[in-house]
Amino acid sequence: MTDAELTSRLHTNLIAFKRLQAERGPLRHLSLPGVDAFALPRYQDAHFQQVLFTDADALAAALPAVADFYRGHGLPRWRVTLTPGQRDAARVLGAAGYRPDFTVVAMGAWLHELPDAAPGVPVEPVEDLNDLVEVNVQTYGAEWRDILSVWQRPPRLPVHTVVAREHGRALSCGLVVDVADTAGVYLVATLPEARGLGLASAVMRGIISEARKRGCTAMVLQSTPAGIRVYRHLGFRDLGPWEHWVPPAR
């Protein structure tokens, strides 16, 4: 049960999460052998355009088609995600003129290693995803509404959501996508006025509890800088930085 295995599970889960988004929303998907490229044509920022791959040879073979895919959508920049240790892929990208741009922190845990703690405040699993969308939009900005609206469109997608409320109002939430026995955590958000009350930790404890009930054995996620402390406190460990490389400017 190594960090490398958790990293592999997160990579697989992230591809599944994005494929779900692409089924019925504005996200565009290019599938090539060993490579998945995702594009949001309405947004020029490379943050919204992501390439995920399985090995360096597959990436090298796909780079021309990937560039055509993004430029065909009018996008000048995109990011290729490298997990820790993918030095062969880094050499492939470097030779093609790509350069590292930013990193995110990957985290994971084996569920049997996490404390079985009660949330501390009331949380509940929900079927309706409207609260999840609204909390994230109010937290991260109105431009996310179009991106997140995919989760509100019928039929309901196979995801799991936990919400913390006060007087009926949703204040914090998180979404989970299961791939085999691994739960991938996404869209964890707390309204700005409700931060500092332990709600994100409560939601995560609810997510952990529900994942155990479903028979999951591992949980993986990517963290914002603000969330790292919360996840570490819950027992998640740092799996290392995921590098994001961008192509040369044209």
Secondary structure as UniProt FT lines:
FT   HELIX           3..24
FT   STRAND          28..32
FT   TURN            33..34
FT   STRAND          35..39
FT   TURN            41..42
FT   HELIX           46..48
FT   STRAND          50..53
FT   HELIX           56..72
FT   TURN            73..74
FT   STRAND          79..82
FT   TURN            84..85
FT   HELIX           87..95
FT   TURN            96..97
FT   STRAND          99..110
FT   HELIX           111..113
FT   STRAND          123..126
FT   HELIX           130..140
FT   TURN            142..143
FT   HELIX           144..148
FT   HELIX           149..152
FT   STRAND          160..166
FT   TURN            167..168
FT   STRAND          169..179
FT   TURN            180..181
FT   STRAND          182..190
FT   HELIX           192..194
FT   TURN            195..196
FT   HELIX           199..213
FT   TURN            214..215
FT   STRAND          218..223
FT   TURN            225..227
FT   HELIX           228..234
FT   STRAND          237..246
//
